[in-house]
Amino acid sequence: MSTHQLKATPRNGISKCPTGILGLDQITRGGLPKGKPTLLCGGAGCGKTLLAMEFLVRGATEFNEPGVFMAFEETDKELAQNVASMGFDLPALCARKNLFMDYVRVEPSETEESGEYDLEGLFIRLESAINAVGAKRVVLDTIESLFAGFANTNILRSELRRLFGWLKAKGVTAVITAESGDGKMTRQGIEEYVADCVILLDHRVEDQSSTRRLRIVKYRGAMHGTSEYPFLIGETGLSVLPLSSLKLDHKAPTQRVSSGVPRLDTMLGGKGFYRGTSILVSGVAGAGKSSLATHFARAACQRGERALYMASEQSPDEVIRNMRSIGLDLEPWVKRGLLRFYAARPGAFGLERHLVTIHDLITEFNPKVVVIDPITNFASVGTYSEVTSMATRLIDMFKSRQITAMFTSRTSGDSAPELSEVGVSSQMDAWLLLRNLESNGERNRGLYVLKSLGMAHSNQIREFLLTGHGVQLRDVYVGPSGLLTGSARVAQEAMEQAEVLQRKQQAQRKSVTLKQKRQQLEAQIARMRSEFAFEEQGLMLGAHEMELQEKQIVVDRVEMGHARKADLVSAHGNGRA
Amino acid sequence: MKEKRPNRNGKRNEHGMNTTKDKSGEGKRKAARVVWSLRLYIAGETPRSIAALANLQKICDEHLPGRYRVEVVDLLKNPQLAEGDQIVAVPTLVRRLPPPLKRIIGDLSNSERVIVGLDLRPGKVSR
């Protein structure tokens, strides 16, 4: 469905005329209404003329649609000079009959009015210009200049109405620029006459930084983005942002990527983050956010993926030097072209410029992993809502390209750590919180996974150590006095080790005793056995003797009886002789 | 663009629109002999353009008898001429001579405005 709507001719039948301007065609879902006039209004210096000119130049160069530029304010020469810096060669386009420039000078000071008139002269000029190049696109810039040149506004209004109708009848896609002011979109209320599409440009200064914005006020018969989109005038023309933020249909890959810290991966269901997700790492200054982010970037390089590191506090050299101190050498990756730094002070230019630069970088470098360190620094050049919207657009940009992005966010010491400064946490897929745990006169770092969507993750706090071999995570001890970290943890560990040793020794001792006892017992048993055997033998011998004696007695008695010639009654009983 | 030589009869020519008058002997001073060159831009023979020409002739006959030349340019026939004198509105009357260039738009029905616009006020006519 979404691909349908992006086509120039969607199902609902409204034909669209692509502007070729970066971002604008996405917001309008295809371009301006084809064959109809579009009103482009805005204050002085907000880029109306440039947008209109780019519309024509892109039409001529990219869409094979010649155009007519009718200027009321600047001469052909001035216009050509003004846009030459963006690479638009107007004289060449004119020479190739892709463009027709007509400067219409309206000089009120040397004009007197007497009676009725109309603007047929303008129509005739426009028509001959359109016919000269076979124009499909027309720009009138700035139509309201006519109001300065003519006193009779009633005539002018009716003539303008006629002009818009005439343009429509001609079937040209027209852009009419108008000056806004007095709290109205156009000074003269021209928007009443243009019913099809009205685009408002705005140039505001907030907190000393200026931002140009574009909003589609009206677009009859078509869906369009209704928010204000920042845009900027770049080196190759206009760029309207966001580059894609209307839809919410990102793919959700199930592939996992390592965080670069094995034990952190363990905490994240054992496998790390999902690819294409956005991760927020928040913490106070010095909590180790950059180190964690560097691990993440390095892990990508180790996988052979490209990583982009955007540093807004340190220069690339500083980052490399500082990370070397914890055993992470980034230089080889930079040399191999897998890691690229983009360092710019947030205040160097406005937010929208940063966005476009990031967008251009990503398009060119095509990284799989992006680190923005820290995103909160941008708060200095924009308001809270602007930075939030910038973050939204960044997240959107990354997700649409399946880039896994890590944003670091510095929280100030006194605010709750769960409050990320730019209010983007809800849009993040995973959120790691780095905390300083202060106890016993020392400060230690703790890490925990505040959320990680779509996976079972650990709810425990880990101690976060910056060692000479990078970041390491350790278990923290929960004792009667709370969490134990740092030296308290080390002491606890030593104590436990001693206990273990002690227990081991005790067990050893016990087993020795047991053995001895068994030996003793066995010896005893053996001795008793031998005694018993001896006794038994003695007893058995005695018994045998007695038996023999008994037999002998009987024998003796018989023999005695024989000798005494006694009765042979019995040997027993009355055997007594 | 059509330009006609002075026509003493003051009659309309075969096109009916292009009329130039020059009544000699009227100017007494040297400067007064300067022939005014006027150009009237129209877009087709609409009632408004016919009225503009008639009004122009009436005013000129009154204030510049015999010292003016009117050139009528029909933009429908010669659209490329609109650019030269920066014509947006029609009818537009352009005073090409004497300098400076002056222009008056409309059907010239308000003759007072035309007189002011062309600098035809008595006493200042020849300057």
HADDOCK unambig.tbl for C-alpha pairs under 7 A between the chains (distance, minus, plus):
assign (segid A and resid 104 and name CA) (segid B and resid 86 and name CA) 6.10 0.50 0.50
assign (segid A and resid 105 and name CA) (segid B and resid 86 and name CA) 6.01 0.50 0.50
assign (segid A and resid 110 and name CA) (segid B and resid 102 and name CA) 5.78 0.50 0.50
assign (segid A and resid 110 and name CA) (segid B and resid 103 and name CA) 6.24 0.50 0.50
assign (segid A and resid 111 and name CA) (segid B and resid 102 and name CA) 6.64 0.50 0.50
assign (segid A and resid 111 and name CA) (segid B and resid 103 and name CA) 4.92 0.50 0.50
assign (segid A and resid 111 and name CA) (segid B and resid 104 and name CA) 5.41 0.50 0.50
assign (segid A and resid 112 and name CA) (segid B and resid 103 and name CA) 6.24 0.50 0.50
assign (segid A and resid 112 and name CA) (segid B and resid 104 and name CA) 4.47 0.50 0.50
assign (segid A and resid 112 and name CA) (segid B and resid 105 and name CA) 6.23 0.50 0.50
assign (segid A and resid 112 and name CA) (segid B and resid 117 and name CA) 5.53 0.50 0.50
assign (segid A and resid 113 and name CA) (segid B and resid 104 and name CA) 5.43 0.50 0.50
assign (segid A and resid 113 and name CA) (segid B and resid 105 and name CA) 4.91 0.50 0.50
assign (segid A and resid 113 and name CA) (segid B and resid 106 and name CA) 5.92 0.50 0.50
assign (segid A and resid 114 and name CA) (segid B and resid 104 and name CA) 6.74 0.50 0.50
assign (segid A and resid 114 and name CA) (segid B and resid 105 and name CA) 6.05 0.50 0.50
assign (segid A and resid 114 and name CA) (segid B and resid 106 and name CA) 4.94 0.50 0.50
assign (segid A and resid 114 and name CA) (segid B and resid 107 and name CA) 6.40 0.50 0.50
assign (segid A and resid 114 and name CA) (segid B and resid 108 and name CA) 4.80 0.50 0.50
assign (segid A and resid 114 and name CA) (segid B and resid 109 and name CA) 6.14 0.50 0.50
assign (segid A and resid 114 and name CA) (segid B and resid 110 and name CA) 5.16 0.50 0.50
assign (segid A and resid 114 and name CA) (segid B and resid 113 and name CA) 5.73 0.50 0.50
assign (segid A and resid 114 and name CA) (segid B and resid 114 and name CA) 6.45 0.50 0.50
assign (segid A and resid 115 and name CA) (segid B and resid 106 and name CA) 4.67 0.50 0.50
assign (segid A and resid 115 and name CA) (segid B and resid 107 and name CA) 5.07 0.50 0.50
assign (segid A and resid 115 and name CA) (segid B and resid 108 and name CA) 5.44 0.50 0.50
assign (segid A and resid 115 and name CA) (segid B and resid 109 and name CA) 5.16 0.50 0.50
assign (segid A and resid 115 and name CA) (segid B and resid 110 and name CA) 5.84 0.50 0.50
assign (segid A and resid 116 and name CA) (segid B and resid 106 and name CA) 4.66 0.50 0.50
assign (segid A and resid 116 and name CA) (segid B and resid 107 and name CA) 5.40 0.50 0.50
assign (segid A and resid 117 and name CA) (segid B and resid 89 and name CA) 6.39 0.50 0.50
assign (segid A and resid 117 and name CA) (segid B and resid 90 and name CA) 5.60 0.50 0.50
assign (segid A and resid 117 and name CA) (segid B and resid 91 and name CA) 6.07 0.50 0.50
assign (segid A and resid 117 and name CA) (segid B and resid 105 and name CA) 6.61 0.50 0.50
assign (segid A and resid 117 and name CA) (segid B and resid 106 and name CA) 4.30 0.50 0.50
assign (segid A and resid 117 and name CA) (segid B and resid 107 and name CA) 6.27 0.50 0.50
assign (segid A and resid 118 and name CA) (segid B and resid 89 and name CA) 5.34 0.50 0.50
assign (segid A and resid 118 and name CA) (segid B and resid 90 and name CA) 5.55 0.50 0.50
assign (segid A and resid 119 and name CA) (segid B and resid 88 and name CA) 5.54 0.50 0.50
assign (segid A and resid 119 and name CA) (segid B and resid 89 and name CA) 4.11 0.50 0.50
assign (segid A and resid 119 and name CA) (segid B and resid 90 and name CA) 6.02 0.50 0.50
assign (segid A and resid 120 and name CA) (segid B and resid 43 and name CA) 6.71 0.50 0.50
assign (segid A and resid 120 and name CA) (segid B and resid 88 and name CA) 6.87 0.50 0.50
assign (segid A and resid 120 and name CA) (segid B and resid 89 and name CA) 6.01 0.50 0.50
assign (segid A and resid 120 and name CA) (segid B and resid 90 and name CA) 5.97 0.50 0.50
assign (segid A and resid 121 and name CA) (segid B and resid 82 and name CA) 6.63 0.50 0.50
assign (segid A and resid 121 and name CA) (segid B and resid 87 and name CA) 5.64 0.50 0.50
assign (segid A and resid 121 and name CA) (segid B and resid 88 and name CA) 4.34 0.50 0.50
assign (segid A and resid 121 and name CA) (segid B and resid 89 and name CA) 5.19 0.50 0.50
assign (segid A and resid 121 and name CA) (segid B and resid 90 and name CA) 5.81 0.50 0.50
assign (segid A and resid 122 and name CA) (segid B and resid 88 and name CA) 4.51 0.50 0.50
assign (segid A and resid 122 and name CA) (segid B and resid 89 and name CA) 6.75 0.50 0.50
assign (segid A and resid 124 and name CA) (segid B and resid 79 and name CA) 6.10 0.50 0.50
assign (segid A and resid 125 and name CA) (segid B and resid 79 and name CA) 6.39 0.50 0.50
assign (segid A and resid 125 and name CA) (segid B and resid 82 and name CA) 6.54 0.50 0.50
assign (segid A and resid 128 and name CA) (segid B and resid 79 and name CA) 6.67 0.50 0.50
